[in-house]
């Protein structure tokens, strides 16, 4: 019997979306306000879900405290109040779109989880725009 548990988290970060080989006009035509050379911020909302069997002894799929601490150390401490383009090495050569951020978060978290569990990352860049990645 597989059950999914989820934990919500939050971070604020600045970014700029652009392709280095394009000029400002083309970047602005594709990425709009997100191409602003002076950067801008988003209030990112994150939902991490872990699916697995219930441990018969504890009754847990996974200890929520462990998941909470993992999200804090791997994501919040790395991204919160940072400029993603300039301060987070994962994005030095990767456009920090919500799509790419969700894949980076997934990869940071999945390596700490037992192999018999699967995870899904949902990342809201705005209240209306969100992306989902599950490997
Ligand atoms: Ni943006």
Backbone and ligand atoms as CSV (ligand in chain L), in Angstrom:
chain,resi,resn,atom,element,x,y,z
A,1,UNK,N,N,0.846,-1.193,0.000
A,1,UNK,CA,C,0.000,0.000,0.000
A,1,UNK,C,C,0.886,1.249,0.000
A,2,UNK,N,N,0.834,1.971,-1.096
A,2,UNK,CA,C,1.688,3.166,-1.198
A,2,UNK,C,C,0.909,4.423,-0.820
A,3,UNK,N,N,1.572,5.270,-0.053
A,3,UNK,CA,C,0.954,6.510,0.412
A,3,UNK,C,C,1.910,7.661,0.095
A,4,UNK,N,N,1.334,8.822,-0.209
A,4,UNK,CA,C,2.147,10.002,-0.508
A,4,UNK,C,C,2.039,11.010,0.623
A,5,UNK,N,N,3.176,11.475,1.094
A,5,UNK,CA,C,3.207,12.563,2.071
A,5,UNK,C,C,3.805,13.792,1.389
A,6,UNK,N,N,3.376,14.970,1.819
A,6,UNK,CA,C,3.864,16.196,1.191
A,6,UNK,C,C,4.243,17.224,2.239
A,7,UNK,N,N,5.260,17.987,1.881
A,7,UNK,CA,C,5.709,19.079,2.754
A,7,UNK,C,C,5.827,20.360,1.924
A,8,UNK,N,N,5.271,21.439,2.455
A,8,UNK,CA,C,5.364,22.741,1.781
A,8,UNK,C,C,6.549,23.518,2.315
A,9,UNK,N,N,7.171,24.279,1.434
A,9,UNK,CA,C,8.268,25.152,1.851
A,9,UNK,C,C,8.225,26.410,1.000
A,10,UNK,N,N,9.104,27.322,1.320
A,10,UNK,CA,C,9.050,28.645,0.705
A,10,UNK,C,C,10.445,29.231,0.630
A,11,UNK,N,N,10.722,29.938,-0.456
A,11,UNK,CA,C,11.946,30.742,-0.492
A,11,UNK,C,C,11.731,31.930,-1.418
A,12,UNK,N,N,12.449,33.002,-1.124
A,12,UNK,CA,C,12.458,34.179,-1.994
A,12,UNK,C,C,13.780,34.179,-2.730
A,13,UNK,N,N,13.721,34.451,-4.028
A,13,UNK,CA,C,14.986,34.506,-4.768
A,13,UNK,C,C,14.834,35.434,-5.963
A,14,UNK,N,N,15.982,35.964,-6.380
A,14,UNK,CA,C,16.016,36.817,-7.568
A,14,UNK,C,C,16.576,36.021,-8.739
A,15,UNK,N,N,16.157,36.405,-9.916
A,15,UNK,CA,C,16.743,35.775,-11.102
A,15,UNK,C,C,16.607,36.691,-12.311
A,16,UNK,N,N,17.285,36.260,-13.355
A,16,UNK,CA,C,17.087,36.848,-14.667
A,16,UNK,C,C,17.076,35.704,-15.661
A,17,UNK,N,N,16.052,35.692,-16.527
A,17,UNK,CA,C,16.004,34.666,-17.563
A,17,UNK,C,C,16.578,35.235,-18.838
A,18,UNK,N,N,17.577,34.589,-19.365
A,18,UNK,CA,C,18.137,35.033,-20.636
A,18,UNK,C,C,19.031,33.958,-21.234
A,19,UNK,N,N,19.210,34.066,-22.543
A,19,UNK,CA,C,20.144,33.191,-23.243
A,19,UNK,C,C,21.360,34.057,-23.582
A,20,UNK,N,N,22.524,33.621,-23.105
A,20,UNK,CA,C,23.726,34.456,-23.200
A,20,UNK,C,C,24.048,34.899,-24.629
A,21,UNK,N,N,23.778,34.027,-25.588
A,21,UNK,CA,C,24.158,34.330,-26.975
A,21,UNK,C,C,23.144,35.234,-27.687
A,22,UNK,N,N,22.024,35.537,-27.029
A,22,UNK,CA,C,21.029,36.421,-27.641
A,22,UNK,C,C,21.245,37.858,-27.188
A,23,UNK,N,N,20.792,38.828,-28.016
A,23,UNK,CA,C,20.856,40.218,-27.575
A,23,UNK,C,C,19.652,40.544,-26.681
A,24,UNK,N,N,19.700,41.746,-26.061
A,24,UNK,CA,C,18.645,42.120,-25.104
A,24,UNK,C,C,17.262,42.126,-25.739
A,25,UNK,N,N,17.179,42.558,-27.004
A,25,UNK,CA,C,15.871,42.628,-27.662
A,25,UNK,C,C,15.247,41.249,-27.803
A,26,UNK,N,N,16.070,40.291,-28.240
A,26,UNK,CA,C,15.528,38.933,-28.401
A,26,UNK,C,C,15.191,38.322,-27.040
A,27,UNK,N,N,16.055,38.524,-26.041
A,27,UNK,CA,C,15.758,37.995,-24.708
A,27,UNK,C,C,14.460,38.577,-24.167
A,28,UNK,N,N,14.274,39.883,-24.379
A,28,UNK,CA,C,13.057,40.502,-23.853
A,28,UNK,C,C,11.827,39.994,-24.599
A,29,UNK,N,N,11.984,39.709,-25.903
A,29,UNK,CA,C,10.827,39.225,-26.658
A,29,UNK,C,C,10.423,37.820,-26.218
A,30,UNK,N,N,11.378,37.019,-25.753
A,30,UNK,CA,C,11.060,35.649,-25.320
A,30,UNK,C,C,10.706,35.601,-23.834
A,31,UNK,N,N,11.485,36.291,-23.002
A,31,UNK,CA,C,11.323,36.151,-21.551
A,31,UNK,C,C,10.598,37.316,-20.889
A,32,UNK,N,N,10.271,38.355,-21.652
A,32,UNK,CA,C,9.503,39.464,-21.109
A,32,UNK,C,C,10.184,40.116,-19.915
A,33,UNK,N,N,9.387,40.413,-18.880
A,33,UNK,CA,C,9.923,41.084,-17.690
A,33,UNK,C,C,11.008,40.265,-17.009
A,34,UNK,N,N,10.946,38.948,-17.171
A,34,UNK,CA,C,11.929,38.085,-16.512
A,34,UNK,C,C,13.320,38.224,-17.132
A,35,UNK,N,N,13.432,38.936,-18.274
A,35,UNK,CA,C,14.747,39.166,-18.891
A,35,UNK,C,C,15.403,40.445,-18.373
A,36,UNK,N,N,14.755,41.174,-17.506
A,36,UNK,CA,C,15.304,42.420,-16.957
A,36,UNK,C,C,16.765,42.241,-16.528
A,37,UNK,N,N,17.700,42.969,-17.162
A,37,UNK,CA,C,19.131,42.802,-16.834
A,37,UNK,C,C,19.455,43.111,-15.376
A,38,UNK,N,N,18.558,43.836,-14.687
A,38,UNK,CA,C,18.812,44.183,-13.285
A,38,UNK,C,C,18.176,43.201,-12.303
A,39,UNK,N,N,17.662,42.094,-12.822
A,39,UNK,CA,C,17.092,41.029,-11.993
A,39,UNK,C,C,15.761,41.458,-11.345
A,40,UNK,N,N,15.072,40.489,-10.784
A,40,UNK,CA,C,13.810,40.735,-10.074
A,40,UNK,C,C,13.544,39.507,-9.216
A,41,UNK,N,N,12.644,39.633,-8.269
A,41,UNK,CA,C,12.433,38.538,-7.320
A,41,UNK,C,C,11.124,37.806,-7.502
A,42,UNK,N,N,11.082,36.593,-6.978
A,42,UNK,CA,C,9.841,35.824,-6.891
A,42,UNK,C,C,9.727,35.233,-5.487
A,43,UNK,N,N,8.465,35.055,-5.061
A,43,UNK,CA,C,8.201,34.307,-3.828
A,43,UNK,C,C,7.863,32.884,-4.243
A,44,UNK,N,N,8.845,32.033,-4.197
A,44,UNK,CA,C,8.631,30.650,-4.652
A,44,UNK,C,C,7.973,29.825,-3.553
A,45,UNK,N,N,6.966,29.065,-3.962
A,45,UNK,CA,C,6.346,28.103,-3.053
A,45,UNK,C,C,6.674,26.710,-3.580
A,46,UNK,N,N,7.084,25.866,-2.667
A,46,UNK,CA,C,7.546,24.530,-3.046
A,46,UNK,C,C,6.719,23.470,-2.319
A,47,UNK,N,N,6.324,22.446,-3.065
A,47,UNK,CA,C,5.681,21.292,-2.427
A,47,UNK,C,C,6.468,20.052,-2.840
A,48,UNK,N,N,7.009,19.357,-1.849
A,48,UNK,CA,C,7.750,18.129,-2.117
A,48,UNK,C,C,6.922,16.960,-1.602
A,49,UNK,N,N,6.655,16.000,-2.481
A,49,UNK,CA,C,5.865,14.829,-2.107
A,49,UNK,C,C,6.726,13.585,-2.206
A,50,UNK,N,N,6.577,12.718,-1.204
A,50,UNK,CA,C,7.320,11.458,-1.167
A,50,UNK,C,C,6.307,10.319,-1.111
A,51,UNK,N,N,6.464,9.377,-2.036
A,51,UNK,CA,C,5.551,8.233,-2.095
A,51,UNK,C,C,6.308,6.959,-1.756
A,52,UNK,N,N,5.712,6.164,-0.882
A,52,UNK,CA,C,6.346,4.893,-0.523
A,52,UNK,C,C,5.425,4.072,0.359
A,53,UNK,N,N,5.927,2.908,0.731
A,53,UNK,CA,C,5.170,2.023,1.615
A,53,UNK,C,C,5.175,2.580,3.046
A,54,UNK,N,N,4.107,2.344,3.763
A,54,UNK,CA,C,4.074,2.705,5.180
A,54,UNK,C,C,4.934,1.716,5.960
A,55,UNK,N,N,5.858,2.245,6.749
A,55,UNK,CA,C,6.669,1.390,7.620
A,55,UNK,C,C,5.746,0.785,8.681
A,56,UNK,N,N,5.684,-0.559,8.770
A,56,UNK,CA,C,4.726,-1.174,9.703
A,56,UNK,C,C,5.013,-0.855,11.162
A,57,UNK,N,N,6.265,-0.537,11.458
A,57,UNK,CA,C,6.639,-0.249,12.843
A,57,UNK,C,C,6.272,1.174,13.248
A,58,UNK,N,N,6.664,2.158,12.409
A,58,UNK,CA,C,6.424,3.565,12.760
A,58,UNK,C,C,5.076,4.070,12.272
A,59,UNK,N,N,4.550,3.455,11.212
A,59,UNK,CA,C,3.341,3.988,10.596
A,59,UNK,C,C,3.619,5.149,9.658
A,60,UNK,N,N,4.887,5.458,9.455
A,60,UNK,CA,C,5.295,6.559,8.579
A,60,UNK,C,C,5.730,6.046,7.200
A,61,UNK,N,N,5.501,6.876,6.173
A,61,UNK,CA,C,6.193,6.669,4.896
A,61,UNK,C,C,7.616,7.209,5.066
A,62,UNK,N,N,7.680,8.379,5.700
A,62,UNK,CA,C,8.956,9.019,5.991
A,62,UNK,C,C,8.710,10.004,7.116
A,63,UNK,N,N,9.679,10.148,7.984
A,63,UNK,CA,C,9.558,11.105,9.075
A,63,UNK,C,C,9.521,12.532,8.488
A,64,UNK,N,N,8.416,13.250,8.729
A,64,UNK,CA,C,8.257,14.609,8.187
A,64,UNK,C,C,9.371,15.541,8.650
A,65,UNK,N,N,9.865,15.311,9.861
A,65,UNK,CA,C,10.946,16.143,10.386
A,65,UNK,C,C,12.198,15.980,9.520
A,66,UNK,N,N,12.456,14.759,9.111
A,66,UNK,CA,C,13.619,14.493,8.249
A,66,UNK,C,C,13.428,15.182,6.899
A,67,UNK,N,N,12.210,15.099,6.350
A,67,UNK,CA,C,11.932,15.748,5.062
A,67,UNK,C,C,12.060,17.271,5.196
A,68,UNK,N,N,11.505,17.800,6.278
A,68,UNK,CA,C,11.590,19.242,6.529
A,68,UNK,C,C,13.043,19.709,6.603
A,69,UNK,N,N,13.869,18.975,7.347
A,69,UNK,CA,C,15.280,19.341,7.504
A,69,UNK,C,C,16.049,19.219,6.191
A,70,UNK,N,N,15.672,18.222,5.400
A,70,UNK,CA,C,16.313,18.021,4.099
A,70,UNK,C,C,16.009,19.183,3.155
A,71,UNK,N,N,14.751,19.605,3.125
A,71,UNK,CA,C,14.367,20.739,2.279
A,71,UNK,C,C,15.087,21.998,2.754
A,72,UNK,N,N,15.198,22.148,4.068
A,72,UNK,CA,C,15.876,23.335,4.592
A,72,UNK,C,C,17.347,23.354,4.177
A,73,UNK,N,N,18.026,22.245,4.401
A,73,UNK,CA,C,19.469,22.241,4.137
A,73,UNK,C,C,19.781,22.267,2.646
A,74,UNK,N,N,18.996,21.566,1.839
A,74,UNK,CA,C,19.317,21.450,0.410
A,74,UNK,C,C,18.751,22.591,-0.435
A,75,UNK,N,N,17.583,23.124,-0.035
A,75,UNK,CA,C,16.919,24.105,-0.890
A,75,UNK,C,C,16.883,25.492,-0.242
A,76,UNK,N,N,16.282,25.601,0.924
A,76,UNK,CA,C,16.101,26.926,1.526
A,76,UNK,C,C,17.453,27.583,1.828
A,77,UNK,N,N,18.349,26.841,2.460
A,77,UNK,CA,C,19.651,27.437,2.791
A,77,UNK,C,C,20.429,27.815,1.533
A,78,UNK,N,N,20.215,27.070,0.449
A,78,UNK,CA,C,20.963,27.317,-0.795
A,78,UNK,C,C,20.356,28.440,-1.633
A,79,UNK,N,N,19.021,28.590,-1.597
A,79,UNK,CA,C,18.345,29.503,-2.519
A,79,UNK,C,C,17.752,30.751,-1.872
A,80,UNK,N,N,17.359,30.672,-0.599
A,80,UNK,CA,C,16.569,31.758,-0.016
A,80,UNK,C,C,17.361,33.062,0.068
A,81,UNK,N,N,16.734,34.133,-0.417
A,81,UNK,CA,C,17.355,35.464,-0.452
A,81,UNK,C,C,18.664,35.490,-1.234
A,82,UNK,N,N,18.712,34.664,-2.274
A,82,UNK,CA,C,19.896,34.643,-3.138
A,82,UNK,C,C,19.514,35.130,-4.533
A,83,UNK,N,N,20.528,35.573,-5.250
A,83,UNK,CA,C,20.391,35.809,-6.681
A,83,UNK,C,C,20.784,34.482,-7.345
A,84,UNK,N,N,19.817,33.825,-7.941
A,84,UNK,CA,C,20.072,32.469,-8.461
A,84,UNK,C,C,21.150,32.479,-9.541
A,85,UNK,N,N,21.115,33.470,-10.433
A,85,UNK,CA,C,22.094,33.532,-11.526
A,85,UNK,C,C,23.521,33.728,-11.006
A,86,UNK,N,N,23.658,34.590,-9.986
A,86,UNK,CA,C,24.987,35.027,-9.564
A,86,UNK,C,C,25.544,34.292,-8.356
A,87,UNK,N,N,24.640,33.724,-7.526
A,87,UNK,CA,C,25.108,33.165,-6.259
A,87,UNK,C,C,24.921,31.665,-6.100
A,88,UNK,N,N,24.169,31.054,-7.003
A,88,UNK,CA,C,23.892,29.617,-6.865
A,88,UNK,C,C,24.538,28.890,-8.046
A,89,UNK,N,N,25.617,28.141,-7.773
A,89,UNK,CA,C,26.394,27.522,-8.853
A,89,UNK,C,C,25.564,26.678,-9.830
A,90,UNK,N,N,24.488,26.074,-9.349
A,90,UNK,CA,C,23.635,25.267,-10.240
A,90,UNK,C,C,23.134,26.076,-11.438
A,91,UNK,N,N,23.050,27.400,-11.285
A,91,UNK,CA,C,22.469,28.234,-12.342
A,91,UNK,C,C,23.483,29.145,-13.031
A,92,UNK,N,N,24.764,28.908,-12.772
A,92,UNK,CA,C,25.771,29.717,-13.458
A,92,UNK,C,C,25.674,29.511,-14.974
A,93,UNK,N,N,25.341,28.284,-15.377
A,93,UNK,CA,C,25.234,27.984,-16.808
A,93,UNK,C,C,23.883,27.355,-17.154
A,94,UNK,N,N,22.896,27.626,-16.326
A,94,UNK,CA,C,21.562,27.043,-16.551
A,94,UNK,C,C,20.523,28.134,-16.299
A,95,UNK,N,N,19.668,28.386,-17.276
A,95,UNK,CA,C,18.665,29.444,-17.128
A,95,UNK,C,C,17.737,29.102,-15.956
A,96,UNK,N,N,17.599,30.000,-14.958
A,96,UNK,CA,C,16.813,29.659,-13.773
A,96,UNK,C,C,15.300,29.824,-13.973
A,97,UNK,N,N,14.777,29.099,-14.945
A,97,UNK,CA,C,13.329,29.031,-15.127
A,97,UNK,C,C,12.747,28.157,-14.024
A,98,UNK,N,N,11.445,28.250,-13.824
A,98,UNK,CA,C,10.798,27.377,-12.836
A,98,UNK,C,C,11.041,25.909,-13.203
A,99,UNK,N,N,11.051,25.615,-14.516
A,99,UNK,CA,C,11.301,24.237,-14.958
A,99,UNK,C,C,12.669,23.754,-14.473
A,100,UNK,N,N,13.705,24.562,-14.767
A,100,UNK,CA,C,15.053,24.142,-14.385
A,100,UNK,C,C,15.245,24.133,-12.871
A,101,UNK,N,N,14.638,25.082,-12.169
A,101,UNK,CA,C,14.762,25.097,-10.702
A,101,UNK,C,C,14.142,23.834,-10.115
A,102,UNK,N,N,13.000,23.413,-10.658
A,102,UNK,CA,C,12.344,22.216,-10.112
A,102,UNK,C,C,13.194,20.964,-10.346
A,103,UNK,N,N,13.867,20.889,-11.477
A,103,UNK,CA,C,14.740,19.732,-11.747
A,103,UNK,C,C,15.955,19.748,-10.809
A,104,UNK,N,N,16.526,20.928,-10.591
A,104,UNK,CA,C,17.661,21.041,-9.675
A,104,UNK,C,C,17.245,20.628,-8.258
A,105,UNK,N,N,16.085,21.092,-7.822
A,105,UNK,CA,C,15.594,20.724,-6.479
A,105,UNK,C,C,15.382,19.216,-6.386
A,106,UNK,N,N,14.762,18.655,-7.399
A,106,UNK,CA,C,14.529,17.198,-7.429
A,106,UNK,C,C,15.859,16.454,-7.262
A,107,UNK,N,N,16.849,16.845,-8.063
A,107,UNK,CA,C,18.137,16.141,-8.036
A,107,UNK,C,C,18.851,16.292,-6.697
A,108,UNK,N,N,18.690,17.443,-6.059
A,108,UNK,CA,C,19.312,17.650,-4.745
A,108,UNK,C,C,18.670,16.755,-3.690
A,109,UNK,N,N,17.351,16.562,-3.787
A,109,UNK,CA,C,16.627,15.815,-2.755
A,109,UNK,C,C,16.678,14.308,-2.977
A,110,UNK,N,N,16.573,13.887,-4.238
A,110,UNK,CA,C,16.383,12.447,-4.512
A,110,UNK,C,C,17.569,11.621,-4.031
A,111,UNK,N,N,18.755,12.214,-4.051
A,111,UNK,CA,C,19.927,11.425,-3.657
A,111,UNK,C,C,19.964,11.115,-2.159
A,112,UNK,N,N,19.135,11.811,-1.383
A,112,UNK,CA,C,19.096,11.558,0.062
A,112,UNK,C,C,17.991,10.593,0.476
A,113,UNK,N,N,17.171,10.191,-0.480
A,113,UNK,CA,C,16.022,9.357,-0.125
A,113,UNK,C,C,16.284,7.885,-0.426
A,114,UNK,N,N,15.599,7.010,0.313
A,114,UNK,CA,C,15.708,5.575,0.051
A,114,UNK,C,C,15.248,5.289,-1.371
A,115,UNK,N,N,15.880,4.291,-1.974
A,115,UNK,CA,C,15.596,3.956,-3.377
A,115,UNK,C,C,14.150,3.456,-3.588
A,116,UNK,N,N,13.515,2.967,-2.535
A,116,UNK,CA,C,12.151,2.439,-2.690
A,116,UNK,C,C,11.092,3.546,-2.620
A,117,UNK,N,N,11.541,4.805,-2.516
A,117,UNK,CA,C,10.587,5.919,-2.486
A,117,UNK,C,C,10.727,6.751,-3.762
A,118,UNK,N,N,9.619,7.369,-4.175
A,118,UNK,CA,C,9.692,8.286,-5.317
A,118,UNK,C,C,9.302,9.680,-4.827
A,119,UNK,N,N,9.813,10.682,-5.507
A,119,UNK,CA,C,9.456,12.042,-5.100
A,119,UNK,C,C,8.925,12.849,-6.278
A,120,UNK,N,N,8.145,13.843,-5.927
A,120,UNK,CA,C,7.632,14.789,-6.908
A,120,UNK,C,C,7.848,16.194,-6.350
A,121,UNK,N,N,8.287,17.084,-7.220
A,121,UNK,CA,C,8.503,18.477,-6.839
A,121,UNK,C,C,7.490,19.340,-7.591
A,122,UNK,N,N,6.747,20.165,-6.863
A,122,UNK,CA,C,5.877,21.162,-7.484
A,122,UNK,C,C,6.393,22.524,-7.044
A,123,UNK,N,N,6.672,23.365,-8.018
A,123,UNK,CA,C,7.241,24.678,-7.705
A,123,UNK,C,C,6.356,25.770,-8.290
A,124,UNK,N,N,5.861,26.638,-7.407
A,124,UNK,CA,C,5.080,27.810,-7.825
A,124,UNK,C,C,6.012,28.998,-7.950
A,125,UNK,N,N,6.069,29.592,-9.127
A,125,UNK,CA,C,6.845,30.821,-9.296
A,125,UNK,C,C,5.970,32.034,-8.990
A,126,UNK,N,N,4.696,31.916,-9.312
A,126,UNK,CA,C,3.688,32.895,-8.933
A,126,UNK,C,C,2.491,32.073,-8.445
A,127,UNK,N,N,1.498,32.720,-7.825
A,127,UNK,CA,C,0.346,31.934,-7.379
A,127,UNK,C,C,-0.348,31.171,-8.514
A,128,UNK,N,N,-0.199,31.653,-9.746
A,128,UNK,CA,C,-0.895,31.013,-10.873
A,128,UNK,C,C,0.001,30.152,-11.757
A,129,UNK,N,N,1.311,30.345,-11.667
A,129,UNK,CA,C,2.229,29.587,-12.540
A,129,UNK,C,C,3.029,28.601,-11.725
A,130,UNK,N,N,2.886,27.317,-12.064
A,130,UNK,CA,C,3.664,26.317,-11.340
A,130,UNK,C,C,4.051,25.183,-12.273
A,131,UNK,N,N,5.128,24.504,-11.897
A,131,UNK,CA,C,5.641,23.385,-12.697
A,131,UNK,C,C,5.816,22.175,-11.772
A,132,UNK,N,N,5.855,21.010,-12.412
A,132,UNK,CA,C,5.904,19.754,-11.680
A,132,UNK,C,C,6.995,18.883,-12.284
A,133,UNK,N,N,7.796,18.248,-11.441
A,133,UNK,CA,C,8.808,17.321,-11.945
A,133,UNK,C,C,8.932,16.129,-11.015
A,134,UNK,N,N,8.933,14.953,-11.614
A,134,UNK,CA,C,9.044,13.742,-10.787
A,134,UNK,C,C,10.032,12.740,-11.385
A,135,UNK,N,N,11.018,13.246,-12.090
A,135,UNK,CA,C,12.088,12.391,-12.599
A,135,UNK,C,C,11.809,11.828,-13.978
L,1,NI,NI,NI,10.964,35.944,-13.198
